[in-house]
Amino acid sequence: MEIFDAHCDVLMKMFIDPDISFINSDKLHITKRGLLDEGGKVQCFAIYIPEKVHPDMRFQAALAMVDIFHEKILSEPEMKFIKTKADIESLKEKEIGALLTLEGCDCIGNDLLKLKTLIHLGVSSVGLTWNHANLVADGALETRGGGLTGFGTEVVALLNEKSIWCDLSHLSEAGFWDTLKLAKFPIASHSNAYQLCPHPRNLKDGQIKALLQKNGVIGVTFVPQFLANGPVTIKDILKHIEHICSLGGERQIGLGSDFDGIDHMVEKLTSYKDYHNLINELNRLYTSEFVKGLLFDNFTRNFPLEKEIS
């Protein structure tokens, strides 16, 4: 079955270690070989700037990851650059769509032109924060718990204008609500249910319901500490899927693995090559229509960009 995975950190790993090969490196959770073997159809590649990068160099680091995306991901003949919904729909058999995203606006500082530049370079989903505060909003682990800033409202307005996904994962709760009021195309690319696992990165039931009401999609993630306490299995992922569906998310739920951004793994789901273990469990419990929606259709249907940005 075809898979749309809404979040990974392959670019970050390849930025840190330029010798890593995307083709089949054992240093990566997601490789071209794994995507081909498991039915990967669209993979989102995040630009995530490690905290150790000096603030003055973060935009340069973002550009370096865009270069890695073009030179080491898209250079593979099976990989196709996804910039519009039509690009997804036109993918041929054995072709894999690569979608460029931004995880956290730290690299743009307070300069909207830098964000416009990244959008022109093909970024089609923007997460406003990582875990801490920046000049756009507070992140989920920022003790202050502030919301969207004045500059943040300009960022969201630009995303609305350009038909770009506004990713609410990693936002503080106040930032989530401030942003949801303004965003035309909200998603949560990799977040789970707080009701089942009370981690600050997860979304409370009211947040999930509100996101669903705005036609957003939530990507259930494989980060163990967002799933349960103690040893985590595929059954814990299924519990979060079931809970989100109970809130009305049957057609607005997908997957955002966070592969290559995590050190600890779900049992029997230690890399993209294990995706079939999750799919087998899904097929055992749910209809083929639901599974197809969860794996691919729900994020694809929601993709807002109909034509290329001029």
C-alpha positions as CSV (number, residue, x, y, z in Angstrom):
1,M,0.0,0.0,0.0
2,E,1.2,3.5,-0.7
3,I,2.5,5.6,2.2
4,F,2.5,9.4,2.8
5,D,4.8,10.1,5.7
6,A,4.4,13.6,6.9
7,H,7.7,14.1,8.8
8,C,11.3,12.9,9.0
9,D,14.7,14.3,9.8
10,V,16.9,12.7,7.1
11,L,18.2,16.1,5.9
12,M,19.4,17.0,9.4
13,K,21.4,13.7,9.7
14,M,22.9,14.3,6.2
15,F,23.7,17.9,7.2
16,I,25.6,16.7,10.3
17,D,27.3,13.8,8.5
18,P,27.9,14.6,4.8
19,D,29.2,11.1,4.1
20,I,25.8,9.5,4.7
21,S,24.3,8.1,1.5
22,F,20.5,8.3,1.1
23,I,20.5,5.2,-1.1
24,N,20.8,2.6,1.6
25,S,22.8,3.9,4.6
26,D,22.5,2.0,7.9
27,K,22.8,5.4,9.6
28,L,19.4,6.4,8.3
29,H,15.9,5.1,9.3
30,I,14.6,6.3,5.9
31,T,16.5,5.4,2.7
32,K,15.6,5.2,-0.9
33,R,15.8,1.4,-0.7
34,G,13.5,1.4,2.3
35,L,11.0,3.6,0.5
36,L,10.9,1.5,-2.6
37,D,10.6,-1.8,-0.6
38,E,7.8,-0.6,1.7
39,G,5.6,1.3,-0.7
40,G,6.7,4.8,0.1
41,K,4.9,7.2,-2.2
42,V,5.3,10.7,-0.6
43,Q,7.9,11.5,2.0
44,C,8.1,14.9,3.7
45,F,11.7,15.9,4.4
46,A,12.0,18.5,7.1
47,I,14.6,21.3,7.3
48,Y,15.4,21.2,11.0
49,I,18.3,23.2,12.3
50,P,20.1,21.6,15.3
51,E,20.2,23.9,18.4
52,K,24.0,23.8,18.4
53,V,24.1,25.8,15.2
54,H,24.8,29.5,16.0
55,P,21.7,31.7,15.4
56,D,23.6,33.8,12.9
57,M,24.3,30.7,10.8
58,R,20.9,29.1,10.9
59,F,19.5,30.4,7.6
60,Q,22.8,29.3,5.9
61,A,22.2,25.9,7.5
62,A,18.6,25.9,6.1
63,L,20.0,26.7,2.6
64,A,22.6,23.9,3.0
65,M,19.7,21.4,3.7
66,V,17.8,22.6,0.7
67,D,21.0,21.9,-1.3
68,I,21.2,18.4,0.2
69,F,17.6,17.8,-0.7
70,H,18.3,18.7,-4.4
71,E,21.7,17.2,-4.8
72,K,21.4,14.0,-2.7
73,I,17.7,13.2,-2.6
74,L,16.2,14.5,-5.8
75,S,19.3,13.4,-7.8
76,E,18.0,9.8,-7.4
77,P,15.9,9.0,-10.5
78,E,13.0,7.5,-8.5
79,M,12.6,10.7,-6.4
80,K,10.3,13.5,-7.7
81,F,10.0,17.0,-6.3
82,I,6.4,17.6,-5.0
83,K,5.4,21.2,-5.1
84,T,1.7,20.9,-6.0
85,K,-1.2,18.4,-5.5
86,A,-1.0,17.7,-9.3
87,D,2.6,16.5,-8.7
88,I,1.4,13.9,-6.3
89,E,-1.4,12.8,-8.6
90,S,1.0,12.4,-11.5
91,L,3.5,10.1,-9.7
92,K,4.1,7.0,-11.8
93,E,4.7,3.5,-10.5
94,K,8.1,3.2,-8.7
95,E,8.2,7.0,-8.4
96,I,8.4,8.6,-4.9
97,G,7.4,12.1,-4.2
98,A,9.7,14.2,-2.0
99,L,8.1,17.1,-0.2
100,L,10.2,19.8,1.5
101,T,9.1,21.2,4.8
102,L,10.4,23.6,7.5
103,E,10.4,22.5,11.1
104,G,10.6,25.7,13.2
105,C,11.1,29.3,12.0
106,D,14.2,29.9,14.1
107,C,16.3,30.2,10.9
108,I,14.3,33.2,9.6
109,G,14.7,35.3,12.7
110,N,12.3,38.3,12.1
111,D,12.9,38.4,8.3
112,L,9.9,37.5,6.3
113,L,12.0,37.6,3.1
114,K,13.9,34.6,4.3
115,L,10.7,32.6,4.7
116,K,9.6,33.8,1.2
117,T,12.9,32.6,-0.1
118,L,12.4,29.1,1.4
119,I,8.9,29.0,-0.1
120,H,10.3,29.9,-3.5
121,L,12.8,27.1,-3.1
122,G,9.9,24.6,-2.7
123,V,9.0,24.5,1.0
124,S,5.3,23.7,1.1
125,S,4.7,23.1,4.9
126,V,6.0,25.3,7.7
127,G,6.1,24.4,11.4
128,L,6.3,27.7,13.4
129,T,8.4,26.4,16.2
130,W,10.5,23.6,17.5
131,N,10.2,23.0,21.3
132,H,11.4,26.4,22.4
133,A,10.6,30.0,21.7
134,N,11.5,32.0,18.6
135,L,10.4,35.3,17.2
136,V,7.2,33.7,15.8
137,A,5.8,31.9,18.9
138,D,6.6,29.8,21.9
139,G,7.2,26.1,21.6
140,A,5.7,23.3,23.5
141,L,8.5,23.1,26.1
142,E,8.9,26.8,26.6
143,T,8.0,27.3,30.3
144,R,6.6,30.8,29.6
145,G,3.8,29.2,27.4
146,G,3.3,32.3,25.3
147,G,1.3,32.4,22.1
148,L,1.8,33.8,18.6
149,T,3.8,37.1,18.3
150,G,3.0,40.0,16.1
151,F,5.6,38.8,13.6
152,G,4.1,35.4,13.9
153,T,0.8,36.7,12.6
154,E,2.7,38.0,9.5
155,V,4.1,34.5,9.0
156,V,0.7,32.8,9.2
157,A,-0.7,35.4,6.8
158,L,2.1,34.7,4.3
159,L,1.4,30.9,4.5
160,N,-2.3,31.6,3.9
161,E,-1.5,33.8,0.9
162,K,0.8,31.1,-0.6
163,S,-1.4,28.1,0.2
164,I,1.2,26.6,2.4
165,W,0.5,24.1,5.2
166,C,0.8,25.7,8.7
167,D,2.1,22.9,10.9
168,L,0.9,23.2,14.5
169,S,3.1,20.4,15.9
170,H,5.6,21.7,18.5
171,L,3.6,24.9,19.3
172,S,2.8,25.8,22.9
173,E,-0.9,25.4,23.7
174,A,-1.5,29.2,23.6
175,G,0.4,29.3,20.3
176,F,-1.7,26.5,18.9
177,W,-5.0,28.4,19.6
178,D,-3.7,31.7,18.4
179,T,-2.5,30.1,15.1
180,L,-5.6,28.0,14.6
181,K,-7.7,31.1,14.6
182,L,-5.7,32.5,11.7
183,A,-4.4,29.6,9.6
184,K,-6.3,28.6,6.5
185,F,-4.4,25.3,6.0
186,P,-3.5,23.9,9.5
187,I,-2.1,20.5,10.1
188,A,-0.2,18.7,12.9
189,S,2.4,16.7,11.0
190,H,3.6,14.6,14.0
191,S,1.6,14.8,17.2
192,N,-0.3,12.3,19.3
193,A,-3.2,12.3,21.8
194,Y,-2.5,13.9,25.2
195,Q,-5.4,12.0,26.7
196,L,-3.5,8.8,26.2
197,C,0.0,10.1,26.9
198,P,0.2,13.5,28.7
199,H,3.4,14.8,27.1
200,P,3.5,18.6,26.3
201,R,4.1,17.8,22.6
202,N,0.8,16.0,22.3
203,L,-2.6,17.6,21.6
204,K,-5.5,17.6,24.0
205,D,-8.9,16.4,22.9
206,G,-10.2,20.0,22.4
207,Q,-7.2,20.9,20.2
208,I,-7.7,17.8,18.1
209,K,-11.4,18.5,17.6
210,A,-10.7,22.1,16.7
211,L,-8.1,21.1,14.2
212,L,-10.5,18.6,12.6
213,Q,-13.2,21.3,12.5
214,K,-10.8,23.4,10.4
215,N,-10.3,20.5,8.0
216,G,-6.8,19.8,9.3
217,V,-5.0,16.5,9.3
218,I,-3.1,15.1,12.3
219,G,-0.1,12.7,11.7
220,V,0.3,10.1,14.4
221,T,3.9,9.9,15.2
222,F,6.2,7.0,16.3
223,V,8.1,8.9,19.0
224,P,7.9,6.4,22.0
225,Q,7.7,9.1,24.7
226,F,4.6,10.5,22.8
227,L,2.9,7.2,22.8
228,A,3.2,5.6,26.2
229,N,5.4,5.1,29.3
230,G,7.7,2.2,29.3
231,P,8.3,-0.3,26.4
232,V,6.2,0.8,23.4
233,T,4.7,-1.4,20.8
234,I,2.7,-1.0,17.6
235,K,-0.4,-1.5,19.8
236,D,0.3,1.9,21.4
237,I,0.2,3.5,17.9
238,L,-3.1,1.8,17.3
239,K,-4.5,3.2,20.5
240,H,-3.7,6.8,19.4
241,I,-5.2,6.2,16.0
242,E,-8.4,4.8,17.6
243,H,-8.7,7.7,20.0
244,I,-8.3,10.3,17.3
245,C,-10.9,8.5,15.2
246,S,-13.3,8.6,18.2
247,L,-13.0,12.4,18.1
248,G,-14.1,12.4,14.4
249,G,-10.8,12.0,12.7
250,E,-11.5,9.0,10.5
251,R,-10.8,10.9,7.3
252,Q,-8.4,13.4,8.8
253,I,-5.7,11.2,10.3
254,G,-2.4,10.2,8.8
255,L,1.1,9.3,9.8
256,G,4.2,11.4,10.6
257,S,6.9,8.9,11.7
258,D,9.6,11.3,12.9
259,F,12.1,8.7,11.6
260,D,15.7,10.0,11.8
261,G,14.6,12.5,14.5
262,I,14.4,9.9,17.3
263,D,16.9,7.7,19.1
264,H,14.5,5.2,20.7
265,M,12.1,3.2,18.6
266,V,8.8,1.4,18.8
267,E,9.2,-2.4,19.0
268,K,9.1,-3.9,15.5
269,L,9.1,-0.4,14.0
270,T,12.7,0.5,14.1
271,S,13.0,2.0,10.6
272,Y,11.0,2.6,7.4
273,K,11.8,-1.0,6.4
274,D,9.5,-2.1,9.3
275,Y,6.4,-0.2,8.0
276,H,4.8,-3.4,6.9
277,N,4.5,-4.6,10.5
278,L,2.3,-1.6,11.2
279,I,0.4,-2.0,8.0
280,N,-0.3,-5.7,8.7
281,E,-1.9,-4.7,12.0
282,L,-3.9,-2.0,10.4
283,N,-5.2,-4.4,7.8
284,R,-6.2,-6.9,10.4
285,L,-8.3,-4.4,12.4
286,Y,-9.7,-1.9,9.8
287,T,-11.3,-1.7,6.4
288,S,-9.0,-1.3,3.4
289,E,-10.7,2.1,2.7
290,F,-9.7,3.4,6.2
291,V,-6.2,2.0,6.0
292,K,-5.7,3.6,2.5
293,G,-6.9,6.9,3.9
294,L,-4.6,6.8,6.9
295,L,-1.6,5.8,5.0
296,F,-2.0,8.1,2.0
297,D,-5.3,9.6,0.9
298,N,-6.0,11.9,3.9
299,F,-2.9,14.0,3.7
300,T,-2.9,14.0,-0.1
301,R,-6.6,15.2,-0.2
302,N,-5.7,18.0,2.2
303,F,-2.6,19.2,0.3
304,P,-3.6,22.9,-0.5
305,L,-1.1,24.0,-3.2
306,E,-2.9,23.5,-6.5
307,K,-0.3,25.3,-8.7
308,E,3.3,26.4,-8.4
309,I,4.1,29.6,-6.6
310,S,5.3,32.3,-9.0
